[in-house]
């Protein structure tokens, strides 16, 4: 990256501090003099690479988590309700051709799906889609849906509001030490287990067969303006740029009733952004391509594709792109940080800017849940 680009992004961090300072005559660089006890407690935590069983910062390497074999796929639980203060749950499902979850609805849970590898057929509110890597689906409560994996190696992320979906995979599946399905053979789901899952989780199986026929490829590029089921083609969504990074909003307040904000980010190698934290919302990073370096309280991590880093409200954090093309997805909940992205420069492009675009729009920073701590600078040595 050119030196001018580094200076440009560093200037953005300085601008952020200047704006926050201007919000109060008594404001100082760094955190407030007195923080709530829950925030100071979170900032004292040293994140570990395991599921914590309580809402504290942690990280997991690709494939790690609590795993269950469910018919023909492996459900890897990377964030359970108990780990997120019941705000959200995050699963990665890995399976073979023909593995499925039959037609069902959730009464309270809003689910979103992001395809990581292979292809799946998704039946969504009467429509039949063929989804490929990078495609996205938003599934509000009450929406009838089902999926069937169509590749010999298929992988998707399922992100869910609330805390009622972990029980689904625990009830339908069996604890599993492996990372992929044991063979090409697809085991049918036990009807008795389906009934038990309805009692344990937020799910109702309607018993209807999946309509066959030609599935339509996902081509939609626009977010709706209300809570309705929809799909987005890979790389689509509402795009905004800051310097040389491209952000894509896949779902927001309007489409999830304030439950989930899912945002992608891509860009070239560059400097670490300034450390900061949020008082009221959590943030979770999942690396898709390239390599990130992340600060999480006292720990510095090198983050690779498939790795997840969870940051409850109060966690001090920052990130840096290390590879020429780095791509990650973030889940923010509750979705009160949407305004940060919506305030930036809209873009019609589907690739990050080759030259830095206009700077950070700080005109509405007083409304944002962000506490900056420092200007950008080189981080300490990472934990691999």
WOPE-V956259 format. One record per residue. N is the residue number from 0. OMEGA is omega in whole degrees, 0 to 359 (999 if undefined). Layout:
((N | OMEGA) (N | OMEGA))
This chain:
((0 | 181) (1 | 180) (2 | 181) (3 | 179) (4 | 177) (5 | 181) (6 | 181) (7 | 181) (8 | 176) (9 | 178) (10 | 177) (11 | 178) (12 | 177) (13 | 179) (14 | 179) (15 | 179) (16 | 180) (17 | 181) (18 | 180) (19 | 177) (20 | 184) (21 | 182) (22 | 181) (23 | 179) (24 | 182) (25 | 182) (26 | 178) (27 | 175) (28 | 181) (29 | 186) (30 | 176) (31 | 182) (32 | 181) (33 | 180) (34 | 175) (35 | 184) (36 | 181) (37 | 179) (38 | 179) (39 | 178) (40 | 178) (41 | 183) (42 | 177) (43 | 183) (44 | 170) (45 | 185) (46 | 178) (47 | 182) (48 | 179) (49 | 175) (50 | 189) (51 | 184) (52 | 173) (53 | 187) (54 | 176) (55 | 178) (56 | 176) (57 | 176) (58 | 175) (59 | 174) (60 | 183) (61 | 178) (62 | 181) (63 | 184) (64 | 179) (65 | 190) (66 | 178) (67 | 174) (68 | 185) (69 | 183) (70 | 182) (71 | 178) (72 | 177) (73 | 176) (74 | 178) (75 | 181) (76 | 183) (77 | 173) (78 | 179) (79 | 179) (80 | 181) (81 | 180) (82 | 188) (83 | 184) (84 | 177) (85 | 179) (86 | 184) (87 | 173) (88 | 186) (89 | 179) (90 | 169) (91 | 183) (92 | 183) (93 | 183) (94 | 183) (95 | 183) (96 | 179) (97 | 178) (98 | 186) (99 | 166) (100 | 189) (101 | 186) (102 | 185) (103 | 174) (104 | 170) (105 | 182) (106 | 184) (107 | 187) (108 | 170) (109 | 182) (110 | 170) (111 | 183) (112 | 177) (113 | 182) (114 | 181) (115 | 183) (116 | 178) (117 | 182) (118 | 173) (119 | 167) (120 | 178) (121 | 171) (122 | 188) (123 | 174) (124 | 177) (125 | 178) (126 | 181) (127 | 185) (128 | 167) (129 | 183) (130 | 178) (131 | 182) (132 | 178) (133 | 177) (134 | 187) (135 | 175) (136 | 176) (137 | 189) (138 | 181) (139 | 174) (140 | 178) (141 | 183) (142 | 176) (143 | 180) (144 | 177) (145 | 174) (146 | 172) (147 | 179) (148 | 186) (149 | 178) (150 | 180) (151 | 170) (152 | 181) (153 | 180) (154 | 178) (155 | 173) (156 | 172) (157 | 178) (158 | 189) (159 | 173) (160 | 176) (161 | 191) (162 | 190) (163 | 181) (164 | 175) (165 | 182) (166 | 179) (167 | 185) (168 | 176) (169 | 182) (170 | 182) (171 | 187) (172 | 176) (173 | 178) (174 | 190) (175 | 181) (176 | 183) (177 | 182) (178 | 176) (179 | 180) (180 | 187) (181 | 181) (182 | 176) (183 | 181) (184 | 181) (185 | 179) (186 | 177) (187 | 177) (188 | 182) (189 | 179) (190 | 178) (191 | 178) (192 | 177) (193 | 178) (194 | 179) (195 | 179) (196 | 178) (197 | 179) (198 | 187) (199 | 188) (200 | 178) (201 | 183) (202 | 173) (203 | 176) (204 | 185) (205 | 177) (206 | 183) (207 | 176) (208 | 179) (209 | 179) (210 | 178) (211 | 182) (212 | 183) (213 | 176) (214 | 178) (215 | 176) (216 | 180) (217 | 180) (218 | 185) (219 | 181) (220 | 189) (221 | 170) (222 | 172) (223 | 182) (224 | 183) (225 | 182) (226 | 178) (227 | 175) (228 | 178) (229 | 175) (230 | 175) (231 | 175) (232 | 181) (233 | 178) (234 | 181) (235 | 185) (236 | 178) (237 | 188) (238 | 177) (239 | 179) (240 | 167) (241 | 183) (242 | 183) (243 | 179) (244 | 179) (245 | 179) (246 | 178) (247 | 178) (248 | 181) (249 | 171) (250 | 191) (251 | 179) (252 | 185) (253 | 186) (254 | 180) (255 | 182) (256 | 176) (257 | 185) (258 | 187) (259 | 170) (260 | 180) (261 | 186) (262 | 172) (263 | 176) (264 | 174) (265 | 180) (266 | 179) (267 | 174) (268 | 182) (269 | 183) (270 | 175) (271 | 173) (272 | 182) (273 | 176) (274 | 180) (275 | 171) (276 | 180) (277 | 182) (278 | 193) (279 | 181) (280 | 178) (281 | 181) (282 | 180) (283 | 180) (284 | 174) (285 | 183) (286 | 179) (287 | 182) (288 | 176) (289 | 182) (290 | 176) (291 | 162) (292 | 186) (293 | 169) (294 | 173) (295 | 188) (296 | 185) (297 | 188) (298 | 172) (299 | 187) (300 | 163) (301 | 189) (302 | 186) (303 | 180) (304 | 182) (305 | 178) (306 | 178) (307 | 177) (308 | 182) (309 | 188) (310 | 177) (311 | 178) (312 | 180) (313 | 182) (314 | 175) (315 | 183) (316 | 175) (317 | 177) (318 | 181) (319 | 173) (320 | 183) (321 | 183) (322 | 182) (323 | 170) (324 | 177) (325 | 187) (326 | 179) (327 | 179) (328 | 180) (329 | 173) (330 | 180) (331 | 181) (332 | 351) (333 | 193) (334 | 184) (335 | 183) (336 | 182) (337 | 183) (338 | 178) (339 | 182) (340 | 182) (341 | 181) (342 | 184) (343 | 185) (344 | 177) (345 | 180) (346 | 174) (347 | 183) (348 | 180) (349 | 178) (350 | 182) (351 | 183) (352 | 177) (353 | 171) (354 | 182) (355 | 178) (356 | 179) (357 | 185) (358 | 180) (359 | 175) (360 | 186) (361 | 188) (362 | 184) (363 | 183) (364 | 180) (365 | 183) (366 | 187) (367 | 178) (368 | 181) (369 | 177) (370 | 179) (371 | 183) (372 | 185) (373 | 170) (374 | 181) (375 | 178) (376 | 181) (377 | 181) (378 | 173) (379 | 184) (380 | 185) (381 | 169) (382 | 183) (383 | 999))
